[in-house]
Amino acid sequence: MDIILKERGHGKTTNLICMSAQTGIPIVSMQPQYIIELAEKLHVQIPRPISTQELQGMAEKPQAIYVDELSVVLKKLLGSSVAGFTDTL
């Protein structure tokens, strides 16, 4: 699992787009249109980004995804703010 931690405006989404272009793994985002526009600006081709709403309705989910702004996406999917988390690599 790749984790990108940076302040707002310091290239997190750009990094994620470059990773998506290299791996073919789609990005889940609250703002998929922004992802598309930034990828075009960067002149890279990525799989079509997926909105959180679309992800929830998918019968067959992608095998792997990148998530742009994890806390925002989790809040949307879970209906609660995430105060903290653990994970296993």
C-alpha positions as CSV (number, residue, x, y, z in Angstrom):
1,M,0.0,0.0,0.0
2,D,1.3,3.4,-1.0
3,I,0.6,6.3,1.4
4,I,1.1,9.9,0.3
5,L,1.0,12.4,3.2
6,K,1.6,16.1,2.3
7,E,0.0,19.4,3.1
8,R,-2.9,20.7,0.8
9,G,-1.5,22.0,-2.5
10,H,1.8,20.1,-2.4
11,G,1.1,17.5,-5.1
12,K,-0.7,14.6,-3.5
13,T,-3.2,14.3,-6.3
14,T,-0.6,14.8,-8.9
15,N,1.5,12.0,-7.4
16,L,-1.6,9.8,-7.3
17,I,-2.4,10.5,-11.0
18,C,1.2,9.6,-12.0
19,M,0.9,6.3,-10.0
20,S,-2.5,5.6,-11.7
21,A,-1.0,6.2,-15.1
22,Q,1.9,3.8,-14.4
23,T,-0.2,1.0,-12.8
24,G,-3.6,1.3,-14.5
25,I,-5.3,1.4,-11.1
26,P,-8.3,3.8,-11.0
27,I,-8.7,6.6,-8.5
28,V,-11.7,7.0,-6.3
29,S,-12.4,10.7,-5.6
30,M,-15.2,13.0,-4.4
31,Q,-14.2,15.1,-7.5
32,P,-13.5,12.8,-10.4
33,Q,-13.8,15.6,-12.9
34,Y,-11.0,17.4,-11.2
35,I,-8.9,14.2,-11.5
36,I,-9.7,14.0,-15.3
37,E,-8.8,17.7,-15.9
38,L,-5.5,17.5,-13.9
39,A,-4.5,14.3,-15.8
40,E,-5.1,16.0,-19.1
41,K,-3.1,19.0,-17.9
42,L,-0.3,16.6,-17.0
43,H,-0.6,14.9,-20.4
44,V,-1.0,11.4,-18.8
45,Q,-3.6,8.8,-19.5
46,I,-5.3,7.2,-16.5
47,P,-8.3,4.9,-16.1
48,R,-11.5,6.8,-15.7
49,P,-11.8,8.1,-12.1
50,I,-14.6,6.7,-10.0
51,S,-16.9,8.8,-7.7
52,T,-17.7,7.6,-4.2
53,Q,-21.4,7.3,-5.3
54,E,-20.5,5.2,-8.3
55,L,-18.2,3.0,-6.2
56,Q,-21.1,2.3,-3.8
57,G,-23.4,1.3,-6.6
58,M,-20.9,-1.0,-8.5
59,A,-21.9,-4.6,-8.5
60,E,-18.3,-5.6,-9.5
61,K,-15.7,-3.4,-7.8
62,P,-12.2,-2.9,-9.2
63,Q,-9.6,-5.3,-7.7
64,A,-7.5,-2.3,-6.5
65,I,-8.1,1.4,-6.2
66,Y,-6.2,4.6,-5.2
67,V,-8.2,7.0,-3.0
68,D,-7.8,10.7,-3.3
69,E,-8.4,12.5,0.1
70,L,-9.0,9.3,2.2
71,S,-10.6,11.0,5.1
72,V,-13.2,12.8,2.9
73,V,-14.0,9.6,0.9
74,L,-14.3,7.6,4.1
75,K,-16.7,10.2,5.7
76,K,-18.8,10.0,2.5
77,L,-18.9,6.2,2.5
78,L,-19.2,5.6,6.2
79,G,-21.4,8.6,7.1
80,S,-19.1,9.6,10.0
81,S,-15.8,11.4,10.4
82,V,-12.9,9.1,11.0
83,A,-11.1,10.2,14.2
84,G,-8.2,7.7,13.7
85,F,-7.3,4.4,12.1
86,T,-4.9,1.6,12.1
87,D,-3.9,-0.5,9.1
88,T,-1.7,-3.5,8.3
89,L,0.7,-3.5,5.4
